[in-house]
Amino acid sequence: MKEIWESISVERNSSKPIYQQVYNQIKLLILDRRLSANSQLPAIRKMAGALDINPATVVKAYESLEEEEYIYKKVGSGSFVAPIQEDNFYYRSDKEEDSLEMLGYGQIEIDEDINFASATPSSSLFPVEDFKEAINKVLDRDKGEAFTYQKSQGYYPLRESIQEYFNKNGMSIPVNEIQIVSGAQQAIDLLVKIFLDYGDAVLIEEPTYPGAISAFKSRAAEIDTLPTMEDGVDLDLLEEKLAKKNYRLLFTMTSFQNPTGICWSEAKKKRLIELAEQYNLIIIEDDCLSELSYNGKSYLPLKAYDNSGQVIYIKSFSKIFMPGLRLAFLTLPDKYRSKLLAAKHATDISTAGLTQRAMDYYFREGLWDKHLKKIKKLFQERYQLMLNEIRKKLIPPVELVYEPNGGIYFWLKLPDGISAEEFYLAAREYKVALLPGDIFKLDNKPENSGESSYFRLSFAAVSDSEIKTGISRLKEIFENINDNRDKGYIPLV
C-alpha cells in the first residue's frame, strides 16, 4: 500500500522552482488532513530519492514548511506534521494561490473593505472589560493555581456552570458527560479519532461546514451526502441509506445551519432520534448559534430529544463570544469517556486553565447572560437590515433560498449563467468578501459542483453602514452584467 506522501510529484519543465512544488504539495496534504497531525514525514534522503531530486531541494522545502509552522523537527528523529490549531481553518495564501479551490481549506486572508465572509464577530463586539474582570478575580482568588494543568476532562466548576446553564434552558446534561475542548474543530477531530477507523462510512448534510468534511477525509472515511431541505434533511432518503449500508456517524447542525441558516423541525428531530436508535447511528450535532432566534421561537438542540445517548453534542462559543479563547465543550456518554480522555490528553493535555476558570466566573456572575442579550439584540438588528437590503437591491435577479429567522447567514442563489466562482472573484474586485457555495460541498471543485450557483453572506463582522455599502456593491455587479448582456459578454471582473 502506497504512503500518502508518495502522491507528491515534480514537473521539471515548470516555471515554479522544484522546492516550491514539493512545499506546496506537502502543505495541501496537511491542510486537507491527509497527512495527520504528528505524523512523520519521510527522511530527506528518502524523499529526494523517491522524487529523483537533490536532497538540498527537500531541505529547502522542509525549512519553508517549518517557518510557516506546518511541520516541526525533533532532534535526532526527523520532521513531523504540526497540529492545525483553528476553528475556521485560517490560511494565508500567496496571490498566485488565491483561488476558489483554496477556500475549501478554510478562510483565506481577507483584504476586502466589506467582510461578508467571516462568521465570527468583529473584535469591537468582544466583552473585553467584563472578561478582564473575570480574569482578575480568578487571579486574585487562585493565584498560581490558575496556571496549572487542569484535568483532561476540564475544570469541574466550569462543567457545573455549563450544566446549570443548559438545565435552565431546557436541556439536561449530566456534569460527568461534559468534556471541555479547545474549540469546536478540536471536538470534531477528537471524535473522528475515537469513533472512525480508516474507511468507515459517514453521512453529512450538503452543503455543510467544510471543517467537518476535512476531519472525515483525514480518516479516509467513505462520505455520503444528504441534501438539505428547509426543515432538515430528507429522512426517507436517510432511512433508505441506513437500510443498505452500515454508517458509523452522521454530522449535522440542526439550528441555523452553516451555510444555509435552516433549522430542523421538531418532528424531524424526533424521527431522526428514532432512526439513530434503530440503526445504532451516532450523531454529531454541532451547535454554535441556537440562541440567536429572532422570531420569538426557541430551537432546542437535537440533544434535548435524545434519551438513549445517540447524540454527541458540541457547543462552541466562537460565533457569539471571543473566538481566540479556543473554548467549547462536548457531551459524551460514560462508555466512551476513557477513549476521549486519552485522545484529548494526547492532543494538548487540557484546555488552558486560566481560560476555563475565567469562563466559569463569567457564567456564575451572570456576565454570559448579559453578553448574550446584547449580542442577540445587535445581531437581530443586523439580520433585519441585511434582509431588507437583499430584498431591496438583489431580489431579483438573486434568490434568497431560505429565510432563516435567526443565526448569522444568508444562503442565496445566483441567476442562470453566473457561477459562484465568477461572482466571488467579481465581488473581490468590488472589495467585498463572500463565500461561494462550492466550498461547503464534499467535492469543492466548481466544475463538479451542484452548488456552483450559490453563495453565503454573513453579517457577523460588519457594521450597519458596511452592510448597506456591501449590498450596493453587489447590486452594481448585476447592473453591469445586465448593461453588457446585449454586447454578448458578461464582464464579471
Contacts in CASP RR format, 6 or more apart in sequence:
PFRMAT RR
TARGET T0000
AUTHOR 0000-0000-0000
METHOD contacts of the structure
MODEL  1
MKEIWESISVERNSSKPIYQQVYNQIKLLILDRRLSANSQLPAIRKMAGA
LDINPATVVKAYESLEEEEYIYKKVGSGSFVAPIQEDNFYYRSDKEEDSL
EMLGYGQIEIDEDINFASATPSSSLFPVEDFKEAINKVLDRDKGEAFTYQ
KSQGYYPLRESIQEYFNKNGMSIPVNEIQIVSGAQQAIDLLVKIFLDYGD
AVLIEEPTYPGAISAFKSRAAEIDTLPTMEDGVDLDLLEEKLAKKNYRLL
FTMTSFQNPTGICWSEAKKKRLIELAEQYNLIIIEDDCLSELSYNGKSYL
PLKAYDNSGQVIYIKSFSKIFMPGLRLAFLTLPDKYRSKLLAAKHATDIS
TAGLTQRAMDYYFREGLWDKHLKKIKKLFQERYQLMLNEIRKKLIPPVEL
VYEPNGGIYFWLKLPDGISAEEFYLAAREYKVALLPGDIFKLDNKPENSG
ESSYFRLSFAAVSDSEIKTGISRLKEIFENINDNRDKGYIPLV
3 42 0 8 1.000
4 29 0 8 1.000
4 34 0 8 1.000
4 35 0 8 1.000
5 26 0 8 1.000
5 29 0 8 1.000
5 35 0 8 1.000
5 41 0 8 1.000
5 42 0 8 1.000
5 47 0 8 1.000
6 50 0 8 1.000
7 25 0 8 1.000
7 29 0 8 1.000
8 22 0 8 1.000
8 25 0 8 1.000
8 26 0 8 1.000
8 29 0 8 1.000
8 47 0 8 1.000
8 50 0 8 1.000
8 51 0 8 1.000
9 25 0 8 1.000
9 51 0 8 1.000
10 18 0 8 1.000
10 21 0 8 1.000
10 22 0 8 1.000
10 51 0 8 1.000
10 53 0 8 1.000
11 21 0 8 1.000
12 18 0 8 1.000
14 21 0 8 1.000
16 24 0 8 1.000
18 53 0 8 1.000
18 57 0 8 1.000
19 57 0 8 1.000
19 58 0 8 1.000
19 60 0 8 1.000
19 61 0 8 1.000
19 64 0 8 1.000
20 61 0 8 1.000
22 47 0 8 1.000
22 51 0 8 1.000
22 53 0 8 1.000
22 57 0 8 1.000
22 58 0 8 1.000
22 61 0 8 1.000
23 61 0 8 1.000
23 64 0 8 1.000
23 65 0 8 1.000
24 97 0 8 1.000
26 35 0 8 1.000
26 41 0 8 1.000
26 61 0 8 1.000
26 65 0 8 1.000
26 70 0 8 1.000
26 71 0 8 1.000
27 65 0 8 1.000
27 68 0 8 1.000
27 70 0 8 1.000
28 105 0 8 1.000
29 35 0 8 1.000
30 70 0 8 1.000
30 71 0 8 1.000
30 81 0 8 1.000
30 82 0 8 1.000
30 84 0 8 1.000
31 84 0 8 1.000
31 89 0 8 1.000
31 91 0 8 1.000
31 105 0 8 1.000
31 214 0 8 1.000
32 105 0 8 1.000
32 214 0 8 1.000
32 217 0 8 1.000
32 218 0 8 1.000
33 84 0 8 1.000
33 214 0 8 1.000
33 215 0 8 1.000
33 217 0 8 1.000
33 218 0 8 1.000
34 217 0 8 1.000
34 218 0 8 1.000
35 41 0 8 1.000
35 81 0 8 1.000
36 81 0 8 1.000
36 218 0 8 1.000
37 81 0 8 1.000
37 82 0 8 1.000
37 83 0 8 1.000
37 84 0 8 1.000
37 347 0 8 1.000
38 80 0 8 1.000
38 81 0 8 1.000
38 83 0 8 1.000
39 80 0 8 1.000
39 81 0 8 1.000
40 77 0 8 1.000
40 78 0 8 1.000
40 79 0 8 1.000
40 80 0 8 1.000
40 81 0 8 1.000
41 47 0 8 1.000
41 62 0 8 1.000
41 71 0 8 1.000
41 78 0 8 1.000
41 79 0 8 1.000
41 80 0 8 1.000
41 81 0 8 1.000
42 50 0 8 1.000
43 78 0 8 1.000
44 55 0 8 1.000
44 58 0 8 1.000
44 59 0 8 1.000
44 62 0 8 1.000
45 55 0 8 1.000
47 58 0 8 1.000
48 54 0 8 1.000
48 55 0 8 1.000
48 57 0 8 1.000
48 58 0 8 1.000
51 58 0 8 1.000
62 71 0 8 1.000
62 79 0 8 1.000
65 71 0 8 1.000
65 79 0 8 1.000
66 72 0 8 1.000
66 73 0 8 1.000
66 79 0 8 1.000
68 92 0 8 1.000
69 82 0 8 1.000
70 81 0 8 1.000
70 82 0 8 1.000
71 79 0 8 1.000
71 80 0 8 1.000
71 81 0 8 1.000
71 82 0 8 1.000
72 79 0 8 1.000
72 80 0 8 1.000
72 82 0 8 1.000
73 79 0 8 1.000
73 80 0 8 1.000
74 80 0 8 1.000
83 347 0 8 1.000
83 348 0 8 1.000
85 182 0 8 1.000
85 326 0 8 1.000
86 185 0 8 1.000
87 120 0 8 1.000
87 183 0 8 1.000
87 184 0 8 1.000
87 185 0 8 1.000
87 316 0 8 1.000
87 318 0 8 1.000
87 323 0 8 1.000
87 326 0 8 1.000
88 106 0 8 1.000
88 107 0 8 1.000
88 118 0 8 1.000
88 119 0 8 1.000
88 120 0 8 1.000
88 185 0 8 1.000
88 318 0 8 1.000
88 323 0 8 1.000
89 104 0 8 1.000
89 105 0 8 1.000
89 106 0 8 1.000
89 107 0 8 1.000
89 185 0 8 1.000
89 210 0 8 1.000
89 211 0 8 1.000
89 214 0 8 1.000
90 106 0 8 1.000
90 107 0 8 1.000
90 109 0 8 1.000
91 102 0 8 1.000
91 105 0 8 1.000
91 106 0 8 1.000
91 107 0 8 1.000
91 108 0 8 1.000
91 109 0 8 1.000
92 108 0 8 1.000
92 109 0 8 1.000
93 102 0 8 1.000
93 108 0 8 1.000
93 109 0 8 1.000
98 108 0 8 1.000
100 420 0 8 1.000
100 421 0 8 1.000
100 424 0 8 1.000
100 425 0 8 1.000
100 436 0 8 1.000
100 438 0 8 1.000
100 439 0 8 1.000
100 444 0 8 1.000
100 446 0 8 1.000
101 444 0 8 1.000
101 445 0 8 1.000
102 108 0 8 1.000
103 435 0 8 1.000
103 436 0 8 1.000
103 438 0 8 1.000
103 439 0 8 1.000
103 444 0 8 1.000
104 210 0 8 1.000
104 438 0 8 1.000
104 439 0 8 1.000
104 444 0 8 1.000
105 210 0 8 1.000
105 214 0 8 1.000
106 210 0 8 1.000
106 211 0 8 1.000
106 439 0 8 1.000
107 117 0 8 1.000
107 118 0 8 1.000
110 117 0 8 1.000
110 118 0 8 1.000
110 433 0 8 1.000
112 427 0 8 1.000
112 428 0 8 1.000
112 431 0 8 1.000
112 432 0 8 1.000
112 433 0 8 1.000
113 431 0 8 1.000
113 432 0 8 1.000
113 466 0 8 1.000
113 469 0 8 1.000
114 431 0 8 1.000
114 432 0 8 1.000
114 433 0 8 1.000
114 462 0 8 1.000
114 466 0 8 1.000
114 469 0 8 1.000
114 470 0 8 1.000
114 473 0 8 1.000
115 433 0 8 1.000
115 461 0 8 1.000
115 462 0 8 1.000
115 466 0 8 1.000
116 432 0 8 1.000
116 433 0 8 1.000
116 434 0 8 1.000
116 435 0 8 1.000
116 457 0 8 1.000
116 458 0 8 1.000
116 459 0 8 1.000
116 462 0 8 1.000
116 470 0 8 1.000
117 433 0 8 1.000
117 434 0 8 1.000
117 435 0 8 1.000
117 458 0 8 1.000
118 433 0 8 1.000
118 458 0 8 1.000
118 460 0 8 1.000
118 461 0 8 1.000
119 258 0 8 1.000
119 319 0 8 1.000
119 408 0 8 1.000
119 409 0 8 1.000
119 458 0 8 1.000
119 460 0 8 1.000
120 318 0 8 1.000
120 319 0 8 1.000
120 323 0 8 1.000
120 460 0 8 1.000
120 461 0 8 1.000
121 319 0 8 1.000
121 320 0 8 1.000
121 375 0 8 1.000
121 460 0 8 1.000
121 461 0 8 1.000
122 460 0 8 1.000
122 461 0 8 1.000
122 462 0 8 1.000
122 463 0 8 1.000
125 375 0 8 1.000
125 378 0 8 1.000
126 321 0 8 1.000
126 322 0 8 1.000
127 321 0 8 1.000
127 322 0 8 1.000
127 367 0 8 1.000
127 370 0 8 1.000
127 371 0 8 1.000
127 374 0 8 1.000
130 362 0 8 1.000
130 367 0 8 1.000
130 370 0 8 1.000
130 371 0 8 1.000
131 322 0 8 1.000
131 358 0 8 1.000
131 362 0 8 1.000
131 367 0 8 1.000
133 367 0 8 1.000
134 358 0 8 1.000
134 359 0 8 1.000
134 361 0 8 1.000
134 362 0 8 1.000
134 365 0 8 1.000
134 367 0 8 1.000
135 354 0 8 1.000
135 358 0 8 1.000
137 361 0 8 1.000
138 146 0 8 1.000
138 354 0 8 1.000
138 357 0 8 1.000
138 358 0 8 1.000
138 361 0 8 1.000
139 146 0 8 1.000
139 354 0 8 1.000
142 357 0 8 1.000
146 353 0 8 1.000
146 354 0 8 1.000
146 357 0 8 1.000
147 353 0 8 1.000
147 354 0 8 1.000
148 353 0 8 1.000
149 349 0 8 1.000
149 350 0 8 1.000
149 353 0 8 1.000
150 180 0 8 1.000
150 350 0 8 1.000
150 351 0 8 1.000
150 353 0 8 1.000
150 356 0 8 1.000
151 350 0 8 1.000
152 341 0 8 1.000
152 344 0 8 1.000
152 345 0 8 1.000
152 349 0 8 1.000
152 350 0 8 1.000
153 159 0 8 1.000
153 178 0 8 1.000
153 179 0 8 1.000
153 180 0 8 1.000
153 337 0 8 1.000
153 341 0 8 1.000
153 344 0 8 1.000
154 179 0 8 1.000
154 180 0 8 1.000
154 350 0 8 1.000
154 351 0 8 1.000
154 356 0 8 1.000
155 180 0 8 1.000
155 353 0 8 1.000
155 356 0 8 1.000
155 357 0 8 1.000
155 360 0 8 1.000
156 175 0 8 1.000
157 357 0 8 1.000
157 360 0 8 1.000
158 180 0 8 1.000
158 356 0 8 1.000
158 357 0 8 1.000
158 359 0 8 1.000
158 360 0 8 1.000
158 363 0 8 1.000
159 175 0 8 1.000
159 178 0 8 1.000
159 180 0 8 1.000
159 329 0 8 1.000
160 175 0 8 1.000
161 359 0 8 1.000
161 360 0 8 1.000
161 363 0 8 1.000
161 364 0 8 1.000
162 173 0 8 1.000
162 178 0 8 1.000
162 315 0 8 1.000
162 329 0 8 1.000
162 363 0 8 1.000
163 173 0 8 1.000
163 174 0 8 1.000
163 175 0 8 1.000
163 178 0 8 1.000
164 363 0 8 1.000
165 363 0 8 1.000
165 368 0 8 1.000
166 172 0 8 1.000
166 173 0 8 1.000
167 173 0 8 1.000
170 300 0 8 1.000
170 304 0 8 1.000
171 300 0 8 1.000
171 301 0 8 1.000
171 303 0 8 1.000
171 304 0 8 1.000
173 303 0 8 1.000
173 313 0 8 1.000
173 331 0 8 1.000
176 334 0 8 1.000
176 337 0 8 1.000
177 331 0 8 1.000
177 332 0 8 1.000
177 333 0 8 1.000
177 334 0 8 1.000
177 337 0 8 1.000
178 329 0 8 1.000
178 330 0 8 1.000
178 331 0 8 1.000
179 329 0 8 1.000
179 330 0 8 1.000
179 331 0 8 1.000
179 332 0 8 1.000
179 337 0 8 1.000
179 340 0 8 1.000
179 341 0 8 1.000
179 344 0 8 1.000
180 327 0 8 1.000
180 328 0 8 1.000
180 329 0 8 1.000
180 350 0 8 1.000
180 351 0 8 1.000
180 356 0 8 1.000
181 187 0 8 1.000
181 190 0 8 1.000
181 328 0 8 1.000
181 329 0 8 1.000
181 330 0 8 1.000
181 344 0 8 1.000
181 351 0 8 1.000
182 326 0 8 1.000
182 327 0 8 1.000
182 328 0 8 1.000
182 348 0 8 1.000
182 351 0 8 1.000
182 352 0 8 1.000
183 316 0 8 1.000
183 318 0 8 1.000
183 326 0 8 1.000
183 327 0 8 1.000
183 328 0 8 1.000
184 286 0 8 1.000
184 288 0 8 1.000
184 314 0 8 1.000
184 315 0 8 1.000
184 316 0 8 1.000
184 318 0 8 1.000
184 328 0 8 1.000
185 211 0 8 1.000
185 215 0 8 1.000
186 326 0 8 1.000
186 328 0 8 1.000
186 347 0 8 1.000
186 348 0 8 1.000
187 314 0 8 1.000
187 316 0 8 1.000
187 328 0 8 1.000
187 329 0 8 1.000
187 330 0 8 1.000
188 211 0 8 1.000
188 212 0 8 1.000
188 215 0 8 1.000
188 251 0 8 1.000
188 284 0 8 1.000
188 286 0 8 1.000
188 314 0 8 1.000
189 215 0 8 1.000
189 218 0 8 1.000
189 347 0 8 1.000
190 330 0 8 1.000
190 340 0 8 1.000
190 343 0 8 1.000
190 344 0 8 1.000
190 347 0 8 1.000
191 249 0 8 1.000
191 284 0 8 1.000
191 312 0 8 1.000
191 330 0 8 1.000
191 340 0 8 1.000
192 215 0 8 1.000
192 216 0 8 1.000
192 218 0 8 1.000
192 219 0 8 1.000
192 221 0 8 1.000
193 219 0 8 1.000
193 343 0 8 1.000
194 336 0 8 1.000
194 339 0 8 1.000
194 340 0 8 1.000
194 343 0 8 1.000
195 248 0 8 1.000
195 249 0 8 1.000
195 282 0 8 1.000
196 202 0 8 1.000
196 216 0 8 1.000
196 219 0 8 1.000
196 221 0 8 1.000
196 248 0 8 1.000
196 249 0 8 1.000
197 219 0 8 1.000
198 219 0 8 1.000
198 220 0 8 1.000
198 221 0 8 1.000
199 219 0 8 1.000
199 220 0 8 1.000
199 221 0 8 1.000
199 222 0 8 1.000
200 219 0 8 1.000
200 221 0 8 1.000
200 222 0 8 1.000
200 248 0 8 1.000
200 249 0 8 1.000
201 221 0 8 1.000
201 222 0 8 1.000
201 223 0 8 1.000
201 224 0 8 1.000
201 245 0 8 1.000
201 246 0 8 1.000
201 247 0 8 1.000
201 248 0 8 1.000
202 216 0 8 1.000
202 221 0 8 1.000
202 222 0 8 1.000
202 223 0 8 1.000
202 224 0 8 1.000
202 247 0 8 1.000
202 248 0 8 1.000
202 249 0 8 1.000
202 250 0 8 1.000
202 251 0 8 1.000
203 223 0 8 1.000
203 224 0 8 1.000
203 225 0 8 1.000
203 226 0 8 1.000
203 238 0 8 1.000
203 241 0 8 1.000
203 247 0 8 1.000
203 249 0 8 1.000
203 250 0 8 1.000
203 251 0 8 1.000
204 212 0 8 1.000
204 213 0 8 1.000
204 216 0 8 1.000
204 223 0 8 1.000
204 224 0 8 1.000
204 225 0 8 1.000
204 226 0 8 1.000
204 250 0 8 1.000
204 251 0 8 1.000
204 252 0 8 1.000
204 442 0 8 1.000
205 225 0 8 1.000
205 226 0 8 1.000
205 227 0 8 1.000
205 228 0 8 1.000
205 232 0 8 1.000
205 233 0 8 1.000
205 251 0 8 1.000
205 252 0 8 1.000
205 253 0 8 1.000
205 257 0 8 1.000
206 225 0 8 1.000
206 226 0 8 1.000
206 227 0 8 1.000
206 228 0 8 1.000
206 440 0 8 1.000
206 441 0 8 1.000
206 442 0 8 1.000
207 228 0 8 1.000
207 259 0 8 1.000
207 260 0 8 1.000
207 437 0 8 1.000
207 440 0 8 1.000
207 441 0 8 1.000
207 451 0 8 1.000
207 454 0 8 1.000
208 228 0 8 1.000
208 251 0 8 1.000
208 253 0 8 1.000
208 257 0 8 1.000
208 258 0 8 1.000
208 440 0 8 1.000
209 253 0 8 1.000
209 258 0 8 1.000
209 286 0 8 1.000
209 440 0 8 1.000
210 439 0 8 1.000
210 440 0 8 1.000
210 444 0 8 1.000
212 251 0 8 1.000
212 284 0 8 1.000
212 286 0 8 1.000
213 223 0 8 1.000
213 442 0 8 1.000
216 223 0 8 1.000
216 249 0 8 1.000
216 251 0 8 1.000
217 223 0 8 1.000
223 442 0 8 1.000
224 241 0 8 1.000
224 245 0 8 1.000
224 247 0 8 1.000
225 442 0 8 1.000
226 233 0 8 1.000
226 234 0 8 1.000
226 237 0 8 1.000
226 238 0 8 1.000
226 241 0 8 1.000
227 233 0 8 1.000
227 234 0 8 1.000
227 237 0 8 1.000
228 257 0 8 1.000
228 260 0 8 1.000
228 262 0 8 1.000
229 262 0 8 1.000
230 262 0 8 1.000
230 402 0 8 1.000
231 262 0 8 1.000
231 263 0 8 1.000
231 264 0 8 1.000
231 265 0 8 1.000
231 268 0 8 1.000
232 254 0 8 1.000
232 262 0 8 1.000
232 263 0 8 1.000
232 264 0 8 1.000
232 265 0 8 1.000
232 268 0 8 1.000
233 252 0 8 1.000
233 268 0 8 1.000
235 268 0 8 1.000
235 271 0 8 1.000
235 272 0 8 1.000
235 275 0 8 1.000
238 250 0 8 1.000
238 272 0 8 1.000
238 275 0 8 1.000
239 275 0 8 1.000
241 247 0 8 1.000
242 275 0 8 1.000
242 278 0 8 1.000
242 279 0 8 1.000
242 281 0 8 1.000
243 279 0 8 1.000
247 279 0 8 1.000
247 281 0 8 1.000
248 281 0 8 1.000
248 282 0 8 1.000
249 281 0 8 1.000
249 282 0 8 1.000
249 283 0 8 1.000
249 284 0 8 1.000
250 276 0 8 1.000
250 281 0 8 1.000
250 282 0 8 1.000
250 283 0 8 1.000
250 284 0 8 1.000
251 283 0 8 1.000
251 284 0 8 1.000
251 286 0 8 1.000
252 264 0 8 1.000
252 272 0 8 1.000
252 283 0 8 1.000
252 284 0 8 1.000
252 285 0 8 1.000
252 286 0 8 1.000
252 302 0 8 1.000
253 285 0 8 1.000
253 286 0 8 1.000
253 287 0 8 1.000
254 263 0 8 1.000
254 264 0 8 1.000
254 269 0 8 1.000
254 285 0 8 1.000
254 287 0 8 1.000
254 299 0 8 1.000
254 301 0 8 1.000
254 302 0 8 1.000
255 263 0 8 1.000
255 264 0 8 1.000
255 287 0 8 1.000
255 289 0 8 1.000
255 290 0 8 1.000
255 299 0 8 1.000
255 301 0 8 1.000
256 262 0 8 1.000
256 263 0 8 1.000
256 289 0 8 1.000
256 290 0 8 1.000
256 292 0 8 1.000
256 299 0 8 1.000
256 404 0 8 1.000
256 406 0 8 1.000
256 407 0 8 1.000
256 408 0 8 1.000
256 409 0 8 1.000
257 263 0 8 1.000
258 409 0 8 1.000
258 440 0 8 1.000
259 409 0 8 1.000
259 411 0 8 1.000
259 435 0 8 1.000
259 437 0 8 1.000
259 440 0 8 1.000
259 456 0 8 1.000
260 401 0 8 1.000
260 402 0 8 1.000
260 404 0 8 1.000
260 409 0 8 1.000
260 411 0 8 1.000
261 402 0 8 1.000
261 404 0 8 1.000
261 406 0 8 1.000
261 407 0 8 1.000
261 409 0 8 1.000
261 410 0 8 1.000
261 411 0 8 1.000
262 402 0 8 1.000
262 404 0 8 1.000
263 299 0 8 1.000
263 404 0 8 1.000
263 405 0 8 1.000
264 272 0 8 1.000
264 302 0 8 1.000
266 300 0 8 1.000
269 300 0 8 1.000
269 302 0 8 1.000
269 305 0 8 1.000
270 305 0 8 1.000
272 283 0 8 1.000
272 302 0 8 1.000
273 302 0 8 1.000
273 305 0 8 1.000
273 306 0 8 1.000
273 307 0 8 1.000
273 308 0 8 1.000
273 310 0 8 1.000
273 311 0 8 1.000
275 281 0 8 1.000
276 282 0 8 1.000
276 283 0 8 1.000
276 308 0 8 1.000
276 310 0 8 1.000
276 311 0 8 1.000
277 308 0 8 1.000
277 310 0 8 1.000
280 310 0 8 1.000
281 310 0 8 1.000
282 310 0 8 1.000
282 312 0 8 1.000
283 302 0 8 1.000
283 306 0 8 1.000
283 310 0 8 1.000
283 311 0 8 1.000
283 312 0 8 1.000
284 312 0 8 1.000
284 314 0 8 1.000
285 301 0 8 1.000
285 302 0 8 1.000
285 303 0 8 1.000
285 311 0 8 1.000
285 312 0 8 1.000
285 313 0 8 1.000
285 314 0 8 1.000
286 314 0 8 1.000
286 316 0 8 1.000
287 301 0 8 1.000
287 303 0 8 1.000
287 313 0 8 1.000
287 314 0 8 1.000
287 315 0 8 1.000
287 316 0 8 1.000
288 315 0 8 1.000
288 316 0 8 1.000
288 317 0 8 1.000
288 318 0 8 1.000
288 319 0 8 1.000
288 320 0 8 1.000
289 319 0 8 1.000
289 320 0 8 1.000
289 406 0 8 1.000
289 407 0 8 1.000
289 408 0 8 1.000
290 299 0 8 1.000
290 300 0 8 1.000
290 301 0 8 1.000
291 320 0 8 1.000
291 372 0 8 1.000
291 376 0 8 1.000
292 320 0 8 1.000
292 376 0 8 1.000
292 379 0 8 1.000
292 380 0 8 1.000
292 406 0 8 1.000
292 407 0 8 1.000
292 408 0 8 1.000
293 299 0 8 1.000
293 405 0 8 1.000
293 406 0 8 1.000
293 407 0 8 1.000
294 379 0 8 1.000
294 380 0 8 1.000
294 383 0 8 1.000
294 384 0 8 1.000
294 405 0 8 1.000
294 406 0 8 1.000
294 407 0 8 1.000
295 405 0 8 1.000
295 406 0 8 1.000
297 405 0 8 1.000
301 313 0 8 1.000
302 311 0 8 1.000
302 313 0 8 1.000
303 311 0 8 1.000
303 313 0 8 1.000
303 331 0 8 1.000
309 333 0 8 1.000
312 330 0 8 1.000
312 331 0 8 1.000
312 332 0 8 1.000
313 330 0 8 1.000
313 331 0 8 1.000
314 328 0 8 1.000
314 329 0 8 1.000
314 330 0 8 1.000
315 328 0 8 1.000
315 329 0 8 1.000
315 330 0 8 1.000
316 328 0 8 1.000
317 325 0 8 1.000
317 327 0 8 1.000
317 328 0 8 1.000
318 324 0 8 1.000
318 328 0 8 1.000
319 408 0 8 1.000
319 460 0 8 1.000
320 372 0 8 1.000
320 375 0 8 1.000
320 379 0 8 1.000
321 371 0 8 1.000
325 355 0 8 1.000
325 359 0 8 1.000
326 351 0 8 1.000
326 352 0 8 1.000
326 355 0 8 1.000
327 351 0 8 1.000
327 355 0 8 1.000
327 356 0 8 1.000
327 359 0 8 1.000
332 340 0 8 1.000
344 350 0 8 1.000
361 367 0 8 1.000
362 368 0 8 1.000
379 407 0 8 1.000
379 408 0 8 1.000
379 459 0 8 1.000
379 460 0 8 1.000
380 406 0 8 1.000
381 464 0 8 1.000
382 459 0 8 1.000
382 462 0 8 1.000
382 464 0 8 1.000
382 467 0 8 1.000
383 406 0 8 1.000
383 407 0 8 1.000
383 408 0 8 1.000
383 459 0 8 1.000
385 459 0 8 1.000
385 464 0 8 1.000
385 467 0 8 1.000
385 468 0 8 1.000
386 410 0 8 1.000
386 457 0 8 1.000
386 459 0 8 1.000
386 467 0 8 1.000
386 471 0 8 1.000
387 403 0 8 1.000
387 410 0 8 1.000
389 467 0 8 1.000
389 468 0 8 1.000
389 471 0 8 1.000
389 472 0 8 1.000
390 398 0 8 1.000
390 400 0 8 1.000
390 410 0 8 1.000
390 412 0 8 1.000
390 457 0 8 1.000
390 471 0 8 1.000
391 400 0 8 1.000
393 471 0 8 1.000
393 472 0 8 1.000
393 474 0 8 1.000
393 475 0 8 1.000
394 412 0 8 1.000
394 471 0 8 1.000
394 474 0 8 1.000
394 475 0 8 1.000
394 478 0 8 1.000
396 415 0 8 1.000
397 414 0 8 1.000
397 415 0 8 1.000
397 478 0 8 1.000
398 412 0 8 1.000
398 413 0 8 1.000
398 414 0 8 1.000
398 415 0 8 1.000
398 478 0 8 1.000
399 412 0 8 1.000
399 413 0 8 1.000
400 410 0 8 1.000
400 411 0 8 1.000
400 412 0 8 1.000
401 411 0 8 1.000
401 412 0 8 1.000
401 413 0 8 1.000
401 454 0 8 1.000
402 411 0 8 1.000
404 410 0 8 1.000
404 411 0 8 1.000
408 458 0 8 1.000
408 459 0 8 1.000
408 460 0 8 1.000
409 456 0 8 1.000
409 457 0 8 1.000
409 458 0 8 1.000
410 456 0 8 1.000
410 457 0 8 1.000
410 458 0 8 1.000
410 459 0 8 1.000
411 454 0 8 1.000
411 456 0 8 1.000
412 454 0 8 1.000
412 455 0 8 1.000
412 456 0 8 1.000
412 457 0 8 1.000
413 453 0 8 1.000
413 454 0 8 1.000
414 420 0 8 1.000
414 423 0 8 1.000
414 453 0 8 1.000
414 454 0 8 1.000
414 455 0 8 1.000
415 478 0 8 1.000
416 453 0 8 1.000
417 453 0 8 1.000
417 490 0 8 1.000
418 453 0 8 1.000
418 481 0 8 1.000
418 490 0 8 1.000
418 492 0 8 1.000
419 446 0 8 1.000
419 452 0 8 1.000
419 453 0 8 1.000
420 436 0 8 1.000
420 437 0 8 1.000
420 438 0 8 1.000
420 446 0 8 1.000
420 449 0 8 1.000
420 451 0 8 1.000
420 452 0 8 1.000
420 453 0 8 1.000
420 454 0 8 1.000
420 455 0 8 1.000
421 436 0 8 1.000
421 438 0 8 1.000
421 446 0 8 1.000
421 452 0 8 1.000
422 490 0 8 1.000
422 492 0 8 1.000
422 493 0 8 1.000
423 434 0 8 1.000
423 436 0 8 1.000
423 455 0 8 1.000
423 477 0 8 1.000
423 492 0 8 1.000
424 434 0 8 1.000
424 435 0 8 1.000
424 436 0 8 1.000
424 455 0 8 1.000
425 492 0 8 1.000
425 493 0 8 1.000
426 477 0 8 1.000
426 492 0 8 1.000
426 493 0 8 1.000
427 433 0 8 1.000
427 434 0 8 1.000
427 473 0 8 1.000
427 474 0 8 1.000
427 477 0 8 1.000
429 493 0 8 1.000
430 470 0 8 1.000
430 473 0 8 1.000
430 474 0 8 1.000
430 476 0 8 1.000
430 477 0 8 1.000
431 473 0 8 1.000
432 470 0 8 1.000
432 473 0 8 1.000
432 474 0 8 1.000
434 455 0 8 1.000
434 456 0 8 1.000
434 457 0 8 1.000
434 474 0 8 1.000
435 455 0 8 1.000
435 456 0 8 1.000
435 458 0 8 1.000
436 446 0 8 1.000
436 451 0 8 1.000
436 452 0 8 1.000
436 454 0 8 1.000
436 455 0 8 1.000
436 456 0 8 1.000
437 449 0 8 1.000
437 451 0 8 1.000
437 452 0 8 1.000
437 454 0 8 1.000
437 455 0 8 1.000
437 456 0 8 1.000
438 444 0 8 1.000
438 445 0 8 1.000
438 446 0 8 1.000
438 449 0 8 1.000
438 451 0 8 1.000
438 452 0 8 1.000
440 451 0 8 1.000
440 456 0 8 1.000
441 449 0 8 1.000
441 450 0 8 1.000
441 451 0 8 1.000
443 449 0 8 1.000
446 452 0 8 1.000
459 467 0 8 1.000
477 492 0 8 1.000
480 491 0 8 1.000
481 490 0 8 1.000
481 491 0 8 1.000
481 492 0 8 1.000
484 490 0 8 1.000
484 491 0 8 1.000
END
